[in-house]
Amino acid sequence: MVSTHEFAQNWHRTLFDHDMSQAWPLLTKEFRRVVTYTAIAQAKGKYVQQPKLSDDDVEQIQMLLDLGYPKTQIAKQFEVSRQTVYNALRRQGQSVG
């Protein structure tokens, strides 16, 4: 049997060059551990991604759009992508066009 540490370092060789029966029990154990800890962290709110733009930022963006500024320039000013600008406006229920 391969140790967990050895498996973690050499998983590609263990899976593809050796007997799968050695790798599968460790893979299953590690997979269950990761899934369990991830589920616990998600339940505690550790994996909730915070919006890059605040509500105030979105209001300012909408005002700039109303004044005719291009979305590309606005995105550069707020140091985010254009898609982030679109997503933030959509999240606030504001027009994207």
C-alpha positions, 0 to 999 in steps of 0.5 A: 500500500502507498502512503498518503504522503507518497500518493500526494506527491506521485499521484500521476505515477500511482494512478497511471503506471501502477496497479489501480487497486493501490491508488483507489483506496487512497484517492477515495479517502482523500476525496472524501476528506476534501469534500467533507472539509469543503462542505463544512467550510461552505456551510460556515460561509468560508467560500462565499465570494464577495462582490468586487464592486460595492453598492456605491461603486455600482451607483457611480458606474451607473451615473458614469454610464448615464453620462456616456462614458464607455464601459471599458473606461469605467472598468479600467477606472474601477480596476475590474473587467468589463464583465464584472461591470456587467455582472454588478449592474445585473446584480443590482437590477440596473440596465446593462445596455 
